Amino acid sequence: MTVSPQLRLRIGDTFTGEVAWDRNDVDITGGQFVTNLARTRLSYSFSPRLFAQALVQYNDRANAWSNNFRIGWLQRLLKRPPKAVRAALAGEKFHRREKEVGSTDSKTLTTIFAVRKRLLDWNKVPARREPLDPQVRQQIIERLRDDVILLSRVIDRDLSHWLGGVPEAKPRKKVVNA
């Protein structure tokens, strides 16, 4: 059973906020457990092209806090800068296309590229992968076992890794008649 109350607030076209709580009572063959996920999401739009978003959430089962902060203008500025500052902020590919034959980059431009690259990388940090509970994983494997084996035979591909190495999910070897 899942319960998901939430409260949303919107003030004009600029501010939105949300507070939510998800409670999942899970009862499966391997056992029973409860998870709670609390989250707060805020968004403020300074203009259609400039906005900030924040997300903070807590998972009691994993005892983990996670957060995310994003500035929409930064990514756009660095990927597609306005013409007035394009020479300084555009990427290296743009500069290679625009550079005159025989010219070299200045130290200032090299520094700007390094800072730009760090900002782009910082703005797209991948989410940490949470491990799946072994009991839940085993139940998923048991439930989907027959379908994965059938799919493996239909597409003639080895899908045994989906089932933790079950040999039946490997395609049958074709017998060639001589």
N, C-alpha and C positions, 0 to 999 in steps of 0.2 A: 504494500500500500504506500502511496506517495501523497504527501501533503506539501503544497507549495504556495504559501501566502506571500504576497508582495505588495509593496506600497510604491507608487510612482508619483512623481511630482514634476510638473512642467511649468516654467515661468516664461511666458512669451515664447519667442523663437530662439532664445539664447541658452537657457538653462534647463537641463533635465536631470533628475536624480531618481534612484531606485534603491530600495532596501528590500531584500528578499531572503527567504529561508526555505530550504528544501529538506524535508525529512522523509527518508526512505526506510520503511520496515520491510526487510527482505527475508523471506522464508523459503529456503531451497532445501533440496534433499540433504546436502552436506551440513546444513545448520541454519541458524537464524542470526541476523544481526541488524543493527540500525545505524544509519549514517545521517549526519546533519551537515548541510552546507549553507553557510551564511554568506551573503555578499552585499556589497554596496557599490553602486556604479554612479559616477557623476560625469556630466558632459557640459561643457560651456563653449558656445560658438561666438567668437568675437566678430566673425564675418563668415560668409559661405566658404571661404578658402582657408580660414584660420580658426582652428578649434583645439581644445584640449580635452582629453578623456582619461578617466582614472577608474580602475577596478581593484577592489580589495575583497578577498574572500578567505574563509576559513573552513577547513574540512576536519571535523572532529574525529573521524575514523582514522585518518592519516596523521592527525594532530599537526596539520600543516597550514601555514598562512601563505597566500600568494598575492602578488599585486602586479599591476600593469599600469603604466602611465604613457600616454601617447600625445604628441603634438602633431596635428595633421599638417600644419604649415611647413614644418621642418622637412618632412619627406618631399613634399611638393617643391619647396624652394631648392632643395639639393638635386632633385631629379630633373625638374623643368624650371630653371631660374628665369626671372624676367630679363628682357633684353638689356636693360640698363646695367645689370650685374652679371650677365651671362659669361663674360670674359673671365671673371674671377671665380664663379661658382660652378660653371658647367664641368662635366666630367672629362676624363682624359680622352675618351673617344671623340668627343666634340672638338677638343683642342687638336687632336691629330688630324681631323678633317680640315680644320681652319688654319693650321700652322703653315707658315710659308716654308718652302724647301730651304734647308740649311739653317733655320733659326733654332735656338735652344730655349728651353724653359728657364725662367728665372728662379732663384732660390725661394722668393716669395710665393710664386705660383706652385712650386713643389710643396711648400709648407701648407698652402691652402688645400691642395689635393689630399694631403695626409690627414688634415683635420676633417675634411669633407668625408673621406672614407671611414674614419672612426665614427663620425656622427651617423652615417648611413648604417654601419654595422651595429651600433648601439641601439638604433631605432628598430631593429628587427631581430632581437634576441629570441632564439627558439624556446618554446616551452619545455620544461623538464618533464621527462616521461615518467609517469608513476607506475610502479610495478603492480601487476594484477595478482590478486590473492590466488594462491595455488589451488584452493578448493573450488573457487569460482571458475578458474581456467579449466580444471578437470571436468566440471559440469558442462561447460560450453563445448568442450571436445566430445563428451559423451552424447550431448544433444545433437550436434551437427555431424557426427561421425559418418552415418550412412549417406548424407547429402554430399559430403566432401569426397567420399569414395566414389559415388556415382559421377560427380562432376569430374573427378580425376580420370575416369574411364571415358567419359564423353569427349573431353578435350585432349585426351591422351597426353597428360602432363603429370609429373610427379608432384603431388600436393601433400605428401606424407609429413612434411614439416608443419603443416597446419594442425596436425593431430598428434604431434610429438613423436613422429617416426613410425606411425602405424604402416606396416608393409602393404596392407590392402589398398592404400591410397596411391601406390606407385602403379604406373601403367603396366599392363601386361606386355611381355616381350612378344613381338610379332614373329610368327613362324613362317619362314620363307620356304616354299616348296621348290625343290630343285628338279 
